[in-house]
Amino acid sequence: MLKQNHRAWVEINLSAVEHNVRQLKKILAPQTEVMAVVKADAYGHGAVGVGQVALQGGASWLGVATIPEGIQLRNAGITAPIVILGATNTPAEIKAIAEHRLQPTICNPKQALVFHETLLGLNQVVPVHLKIDTGMSRLGVNWQQAREFVQLVQSLPQLLISSVYSHLATADEQDQTVMRSQQQRFEQVIETLKAAHIHPPHIHMCNTAGMLTSSKMHYDLVRPGLGLYGLYPAPHLRGIVNLKPAMQVKARISQIKEIAAGTGVSYGYSFITPQEMKLATVAIGYADGVPRGLSNRISVSLHQKQVAQVGTITMDQCLIDITHVPEAQVGDEVTFLGNGDNASADHWAELLGTISWEILCGFKHRLPRITVMQPDLVGQANL
Ligand SMILES: *Cc1c(COP(=O)(O)O)cnc(C)c1O
């Protein structure tokens, strides 16, 4: 896809993803495997492309949230094991899982029995991942019931236990109290299983934050998402490995004009020109993923200069102050996200009181995605 044809687009440097996988692997023991979490279209980065380079970079599993996400990867020819991290329940879902060789998460005894029944009818055996709730209170059996649950699944011949896993609720917080207690509960589960002579082939509990926090929790598999995309789950986790953001969001100038002093700009006149100004309209808005709450609060980059976004961000367009960029012309590229600290997903998230995960996922709906392999860009940053 040629970017020349677009008013606005997302640019993904897959070399950065590959670099990030290699960086994350540096803190793992050699036998610990990586499940690259590529749910939600790889947090807006494109699941197929990210999945492929993550596998190249040393991941050996892929994790998705839904069945269609898994099917998309299979249809692209990816043969690595694909785990569905969300819950699936209906016979139609189970049939799709078996047909596309996906590996489901099993969260409770009832679901295990439905899987068994349905798979018996299909004459299929499927590798499954058993979810234990150690304190997230979302999916999984409560840790106190883990042994009975695992034993039940073990007794069902159509289900082949591939792993036992849990998920951390607060790994990105500096206070590790909750995380430690989750880890202890999980350790207890593993001990009870051992005592019952159950040895799951894989054990895992780390997202990116857990992975960066404690090597004791790596076990033999980790499940990074955010880190693959070059962002840190929290400021105190920066610098442990050297990650490079893979996403940039760019748009073109569609009109330029002089606006007299004291003139209201865009919906609601949230900005009034303090003096005569040269403003450019840029063809990107909140429907594309630039949150409206950032209106009048961000700077963007144009011809290597930082310029202010002014006025309310509208659905498809917004305005920038180019008074001090005389060379700016219609058609010029403006970089919104991914160009220095001022334009990072972290910065936007902080301004909005949300998390960088949500900012990234905002760009998966409307904009075309242009994928590049630019190892030099990663290299230039002195790695
Ligand atoms: C999304 C998800 C991850 C990845 O989390 P990050 O914080 O993005 O690293 C890992 N495990 C599960 C179960 C998830 O749902």
The ligand as a Gaussian input file, in Angstrom:
#p B3LYP/6-31G(d) Opt

LIG

0 1
 C       -3.408000      -9.228000      27.044000
 C       -2.848000     -10.333000      27.833000
 C       -1.458000     -10.452000      28.019000
 C       -0.471000      -9.392000      27.548000
 O       -0.462000      -8.321000      28.457000
 P        0.536000      -7.057000      28.318000
 O        0.310000      -6.306000      29.559000
 O        0.111000      -6.285000      27.114000
 O        1.908000      -7.598000      28.206000
 C       -0.992000     -11.579000      28.662000
 N       -1.839000     -12.524000      29.138000
 C       -3.177000     -12.431000      28.997000
 C       -4.063000     -13.499000      29.534000
 C       -3.724000     -11.324000      28.351000
 O       -5.058000     -11.234000      28.225000

